[in-house]
């Protein structure tokens, strides 16, 4: 794997309404890797993605992609190699799932190729059978998968020789377990094709199983960053989330496995009552 970072965040500070949402945050994402961003609610994960997408200007610090700051990029050129999946995408017009996915091809102007690429993206996201349906009639999980098809279509032309970046904010939030696993396998395939992937997740075990690198945010600061084995430690999780857990190792995959210690308060109350 290429060790040279293609996407880099340096000393990022974001202040809004008297609050510091990001505080000297930094990370590096290497090509051909899945980099997972985790942290409690309000940690600054979506803010960081918004800055990397160019939707939000930082108070200080910078984001570079392929050695250039976002300001140095032509927006049209950036749109051909960088795709963003936000938490919520509202579509109020009567568009079909196909037409929503087809939006990913707008920066490319390649009508002779677009139909094939959109069909492939819908098929990879598992929603080809929904292509003729009104997007507004779909379930939350179906919409999320159609949006995934859109970003796949957008970065279709990228790879080892033309780097591509996917910024995904909680893409598994509305998916059932089967589709969560299918999506994460899909991201692993795209990473193997040379794409650079940053994805926000809440499921720590999904992160541990599929990430090459995990960064933990808390109160706008990076509190841990490294491989799953380096980051998924009980003391790190307790510090960031304030919960008790055990971290074991999956006997089949060797990946860290986080087991939350549920019901501690209930067990304590039971013992006190018994005494």
C-alpha positions in Angstrom: 0.0 0.0 0.0 1.2 3.5 -0.8 2.3 5.1 2.5 2.0 8.7 1.1 -1.2 10.4 2.5 -3.5 11.7 -0.3 -5.9 13.5 2.1 -4.5 15.4 5.0 -6.1 17.5 7.7 -3.7 19.7 9.7 -4.4 21.7 12.9 -8.1 22.2 12.1 -10.0 24.6 14.3 -13.7 25.3 13.7 -15.5 27.8 15.9 -19.2 28.6 15.6 -21.5 30.5 18.0 -18.8 30.8 20.6 -18.2 27.1 20.6 -15.1 25.3 19.4 -16.3 22.3 17.4 -12.9 21.2 16.3 -9.7 21.9 18.2 -6.4 21.4 16.4 -7.8 18.2 14.8 -5.5 16.4 12.3 -5.5 13.1 10.4 -4.0 11.5 7.3 -5.8 9.2 4.9 -3.7 6.9 2.6 -4.8 5.6 -0.7 -6.2 2.1 -0.8 -7.4 2.3 2.8 -10.6 2.6 4.8 -10.2 5.2 7.5 -13.0 5.2 10.1 -13.8 8.2 12.2 -15.6 7.4 15.5 -16.5 9.3 18.6 -19.5 10.2 20.9 -22.3 12.5 19.7 -21.1 16.1 19.3 -17.5 15.1 19.0 -17.0 16.9 15.7 -17.1 14.0 13.2 -19.7 15.5 10.8 -18.0 18.9 11.2 -14.7 17.4 10.1 -16.3 15.8 7.1 -18.0 19.1 6.2 -14.7 20.9 6.2 -13.1 18.1 4.1 -15.9 18.3 1.7 -15.4 22.0 1.3 -18.9 22.8 2.6 -17.6 24.5 5.8 -14.6 26.8 6.1 -12.4 26.3 9.1 -11.4 29.1 11.5 -7.8 27.9 11.0 -5.9 24.9 9.7 -6.1 23.4 6.3 -7.2 20.3 4.3 -5.1 19.1 1.4 -6.0 16.6 -1.3 -3.2 15.3 -3.5 -0.9 17.9 -2.1 -3.2 20.9 -2.9 -5.4 22.8 -0.5 -9.1 22.7 -1.3 -9.0 26.4 -2.3 -6.4 25.5 -5.0 -8.7 23.0 -6.6 -11.1 23.8 -9.4 -14.5 22.8 -7.9 -15.5 21.0 -11.1 -12.2 19.0 -11.1 -12.7 18.2 -7.4 -16.2 16.9 -8.0 -14.9 14.4 -10.5 -12.7 12.7 -7.9 -14.3 13.4 -4.6 -17.9 12.3 -3.6 -19.7 13.1 -0.3 -22.5 11.1 1.4 -24.0 13.3 4.1 -26.1 12.0 7.0 -29.3 13.4 5.5 -30.1 14.0 1.8 -33.6 15.5 1.2 -35.1 15.0 -2.3 -38.5 16.7 -2.7 -38.8 16.3 -6.5 -40.4 13.3 -8.1 -37.2 11.6 -9.1 -36.6 7.9 -9.6 -33.9 6.1 -7.9 -32.1 5.9 -11.2 -32.2 9.7 -11.6 -30.8 10.2 -8.1 -27.9 7.9 -8.7 -27.4 9.5 -12.1 -26.7 12.8 -10.4 -23.2 11.4 -9.5 -22.3 11.6 -13.2 -23.1 15.3 -13.6 -19.5 16.5 -13.2 -18.2 14.1 -15.9 -20.1 15.0 -19.1 -19.7 11.5 -20.5 -23.3 10.7 -21.7 -22.0 7.8 -23.9 -20.8 6.0 -20.7 -23.1 7.2 -18.0 -25.9 4.6 -18.3 -23.5 1.7 -17.9 -21.8 3.3 -15.0 -25.1 4.2 -13.2 -26.4 0.7 -13.7 -23.2 -0.8 -12.3 -23.4 1.6 -9.3 -27.0 0.7 -8.5 -26.2 -3.0 -8.8 -23.2 -2.8 -6.5 -25.3 -0.9 -3.9 -27.9 -3.6 -4.2 -30.7 -1.3 -5.5 -30.9 -2.0 -9.2 -34.3 -3.5 -8.7 -35.5 -0.1 -7.3 -34.2 2.0 -10.2 -37.6 2.8 -11.6 -39.2 3.6 -8.2 -39.9 7.1 -7.0 -37.1 7.9 -4.6 -39.5 9.5 -2.1 -41.4 6.2 -1.8 -38.4 4.2 -0.6 -37.6 3.2 3.0 -34.8 5.0 4.8 -32.4 2.1 4.2 -33.2 1.9 0.5 -32.7 5.7 0.1 -29.3 5.4 1.8 -28.2 2.6 -0.6 -29.4 4.7 -3.6 -27.3 7.6 -2.3 -24.4 5.2 -2.0 -24.9 4.3 -5.7 -24.8 8.0 -6.5 -21.3 8.5 -4.9 -20.1 5.3 -6.4 -21.1 6.6 -9.8 -19.4 9.9 -9.1 -16.0 8.3 -8.4 -16.3 5.5 -10.9 -13.4 6.8 -13.0 -10.9 7.0 -10.2 -8.4 4.4 -9.1 -4.6 4.0 -8.7 -3.8 6.3 -11.6 -6.5 8.9 -10.8 -7.0 9.1 -7.0 -10.5 9.2 -5.7 -11.9 10.2 -2.3 -15.1 9.0 -0.6 -16.4 11.0 2.4 -19.2 9.0 4.0 -21.1 10.2 7.1 -22.8 7.3 8.9 -23.7 5.4 5.7 -24.9 2.4 7.7 -27.2 4.2 10.1 -30.5 3.1 8.4 -29.3 -0.3 7.2 -30.1 -3.7 8.6 -27.2 -6.0 9.7 -27.0 -7.8 6.3 -26.8 -4.5 4.3 -24.3 -3.0 6.8 -21.9 -5.9 6.2 -22.5 -5.7 2.4 -21.7 -2.0 2.4 -18.5 -2.4 4.4 -17.4 -5.2 2.1 -18.1 -2.9 -0.8 -15.9 -0.2 0.8 -13.1 -2.7 1.2 -13.4 -3.5 -2.6 -13.2 0.2 -3.5 -10.2 0.6 -1.2 -8.5 -2.3 -3.1 -9.2 -0.4 -6.3 -7.0 2.5 -4.9 -9.7 4.8 -3.6 -9.2 6.8 -0.4 -12.2 6.4 2.0 -13.1 8.2 5.2 -16.3 6.9 6.8 -18.0 8.0 10.1 -19.4 5.0 12.0 -21.0 4.5 15.4 -20.6 0.7 15.5 -17.2 0.1 17.0 -17.2 -3.6 16.0 -17.9 -2.7 12.3 -15.0 -0.2 12.6 -12.7 -2.7 14.1 -13.6 -5.4 11.5 -13.3 -3.3 8.4 -11.0 -0.3 9.0 -7.3 -0.1 8.2 -7.1 3.0 10.5 -9.4 4.4 13.2 -9.4 7.9 14.5 -11.3 8.7 17.7 -12.7 12.3 18.3 -13.9 13.6 21.6 -14.9 17.3 22.2 -13.4 18.3 18.8 -10.0 16.7 19.6 -8.3 13.6 18.3 -7.8 11.4 21.3 -6.5 8.3 19.6 -5.5 7.3 16.0 -4.0 4.1 14.7 -4.8 0.5 13.6 -7.9 -1.1 15.1 -5.7 -3.1 17.5 -4.0 0.1 18.7 -7.2 2.1 19.1 -9.8 -0.4 20.2 -8.8 -0.6 23.9 -11.1 -0.6 26.9 -9.4 2.4 28.4 -9.7 4.5 25.2 -13.4 3.6 24.8 -14.1 4.4 28.5 -12.3 7.7 28.1 -14.1 8.8 24.9 -17.6 7.5 25.6 -17.7 7.1 29.4 -18.9 3.5 29.2 -17.5 0.2 30.6 -16.5 -2.5 28.2 -14.4 -5.5 27.5 -12.2 -5.7 24.4 -11.5 -9.2 23.3 -10.2 -10.7 20.0 -12.4 -12.5 17.5 -11.1 -16.1 17.4 -11.8 -16.4 13.6 -10.7 -13.0 12.3 -8.3 -11.8 14.9 -10.0 -8.4 15.0 -10.7 -6.6 18.3 -14.2 -7.3 19.5 -15.8 -4.7 21.9 -18.3 -6.1 24.3 -20.3 -3.5 26.3 -20.9 -4.2 29.9 -24.6 -3.7 30.0 -26.7 -3.5 33.2 -23.9 -2.7 35.6 -26.1 -0.3 37.5 -28.8 -2.9 37.7 -26.4 -5.5 39.0 -25.1 -3.1 41.7 -28.6 -2.3 42.8 -29.4 -6.0 43.0 -26.3 -6.7 45.2 -27.1 -3.8 47.5 -30.7 -5.0 47.9 -29.5 -8.5 48.6 -27.1 -7.2 51.3 
